[in-house]
C-alpha cells in the first residue's frame, strides 16, 4: 500500500491526540511507568488507553 498525502490528512483529522507531560517532580512516576511498560513489553499508548478505559468502566461511564 502506498502513501497518499490526502488520505493520510483525512485520517489524521478523524483522530484525537492526548498528550502527557511529566515535570521534574514527577520523574519517579514516569520512570516507574517506563520500567513497567518495558518489563511487560507494551506500548505506552496501549497501556495508558487500557488504564483510562478500565477507570471509566469502573465509574460506570463506559459500556
N, C-alpha and C positions, 0 to 999 in steps of 0.2 A: 504494500500500500504506500503510495507516495504522499508527500506532504502537500497540503493545499492551504495556502495562507487564509483564504476566505472562510473555508470550513472550520479551520482552527480558531479563527476570530469569533465565529458564530458559537462554537462550542464554549470558548472561554467566557463569553457573555452570559451563558446559562449557568456557569459555575459561581460559587461563592467562596471567599477566602477569609479565614480567621487566623490572625497572627498572634503569637505569644512572644513576650519579651521578658527575659529573666534579668533582674538587676543584680548588681554585685552582692547585695544582701541575700539574694535568693539562689546563689550559685550551688549551695549544698543540695537544695531540692532539684535543681537542674542536673547536677552530677548523678544524683540518685536515679532520676528518670532515665538518663542516658545509659547508665550502668545496667538497669533492669531491661531496657529495650535491647541492648546488645546481648545480654545473657540469654534472653528469650528469643533472639533472632527475629524481632518485629520491626516494622516501620513506625516511626514516630506518629505519622498521621493516622495509621490504623489503630494504634494503641490509644491515642487521645480520643479519636472518634468513638471507640468502644467504651471508654470511660464515660464520656458525655452521654452516650445512648443508655448505658446502664443506670446512670444517675437520674436521667429524665424518666426512664421507665419506673424506677423505684419511687418517684414522686407522682406517678400516675399521669405524666404529661405526654407519654407516647403510647401507642397501642401495643 
